[in-house]
Amino acid sequence: MPDRIAAAFAENGKRAALMPYLMGGYPSLEESRAIGLACADAGADLVELGVPFSDPLADGPVIHAAGTAALEAGVTPLWVLEVCSALSERLPVVLMAYANLLLGHAGFVQKAAAAGAAGLIVPDLPHDEAGELRAECDALGLALVPLVAPTTTDERMREIGRDARGFVYTVSLAGTTGERESLPPELERTVERVRASTDVPVAVGFGISTPEQARAVGDVADGVIVGSRIVRAAGEGGAEAVGEVVRGLAEALAA
């Protein structure tokens, strides 16, 4: 499965890979499946599929609200894996789940692998405590994707980059997810620091919402992750609206 992630980055030539974030089960379980397929049709190269959680500390208001709505509708992690299974036939799926969720669902990682997931992101799992999960993921063919931020020191970035699987998720700013009017001025320097620390692709997320911002990030990074704008479109107009947004982002990256 990590090979699918590598291929998704490599097959684009000079264009950065596009990775929309979807909230599993939002606006409904069936709609989230249709939204993921619309992303594939519109030019996405991978998708990040979020598992709703009650205390998503990395998420801003749009994604937090979507996760809350999914939980209130009764969406479970195993239901999200059904969506993963459907989408993984079309493109690589990287699941995003919080550590307490993994602890509370025995065998979740094995079930994620069986559902065709290519990778796993656990934003609240410190690198120093990730060894056991990384070994489990390695054994099952899942890429445990680490996160770094502009505040990550060079020494720690080297440690994280050395153990990275799939790609390094580079958080563009200090804060939670959400749409911003502009990109951080230090973003290019942050990406340069990450590149120097690892051999896997560097993808940037947090704060990217417009085609212009995606193109600017794509000029310096290997991948562009767009979350809140996609989730907002999902709530406003379902798969059709998401498809339009993803198509615009893909066209900007290819321009």
Rosetta blueprint (number, residue, H / E / L):
1 M L
2 P H
3 D H
4 R H
5 I H
6 A H
7 A H
8 A H
9 F H
10 A H
11 E L
12 N L
13 G L
14 K L
15 R L
16 A L
17 A E
18 L E
19 M E
20 P E
21 Y E
22 L E
23 M E
24 G L
25 G L
26 Y L
27 P L
28 S L
29 L H
30 E H
31 E H
32 S H
33 R H
34 A H
35 I H
36 G H
37 L H
38 A H
39 C H
40 A H
41 D H
42 A H
43 G L
44 A L
45 D L
46 L L
47 V E
48 E E
49 L E
50 G E
51 V L
52 P L
53 F L
54 S L
55 D L
56 P L
57 L L
58 A L
59 D L
60 G L
61 P H
62 V H
63 I H
64 H H
65 A H
66 A H
67 G H
68 T H
69 A H
70 A H
71 L H
72 E H
73 A L
74 G L
75 V L
76 T L
77 P H
78 L H
79 W H
80 V H
81 L H
82 E H
83 V H
84 C H
85 S H
86 A H
87 L H
88 S L
89 E L
90 R L
91 L L
92 P L
93 V E
94 V E
95 L E
96 M E
97 A L
98 Y L
99 A H
100 N H
101 L H
102 L H
103 L H
104 G H
105 H L
106 A L
107 G L
108 F H
109 V H
110 Q H
111 K H
112 A H
113 A H
114 A H
115 A L
116 G L
117 A L
118 A L
119 G E
120 L E
121 I E
122 V L
123 P L
124 D L
125 L L
126 P L
127 H H
128 D H
129 E H
130 A L
131 G H
132 E H
133 L H
134 R H
135 A H
136 E H
137 C H
138 D H
139 A H
140 L H
141 G L
142 L L
143 A E
144 L E
145 V E
146 P L
147 L E
148 V E
149 A L
150 P L
151 T L
152 T L
153 T L
154 D H
155 E H
156 R H
157 M H
158 R H
159 E H
160 I H
161 G H
162 R H
163 D H
164 A L
165 R L
166 G L
167 F L
168 V E
169 Y E
170 T E
171 V E
172 S L
173 L L
174 A L
175 G L
176 T L
177 T L
178 G L
179 E E
180 R L
181 E L
182 S L
183 L L
184 P L
185 P L
186 E L
187 L H
188 E H
189 R H
190 T H
191 V H
192 E H
193 R H
194 V H
195 R H
196 A L
197 S L
198 T L
199 D L
200 V L
201 P L
202 V E
203 A E
204 V E
205 G E
206 F L
207 G E
208 I L
209 S L
210 T L
211 P H
212 E H
213 Q H
214 A H
215 R H
216 A H
217 V H
218 G H
219 D L
220 V L
221 A L
222 D L
223 G E
224 V E
225 I E
226 V E
227 G L
228 S H
229 R H
230 I H
231 V H
232 R H
233 A H
234 A H
235 G H
236 E H
237 G H
238 G H
239 A H
240 E H
241 A H
242 V H
243 G H
244 E H
245 V H
246 V H
247 R H
248 G H
249 L H
250 A H
251 E H
252 A H
253 L H
254 A H
255 A L
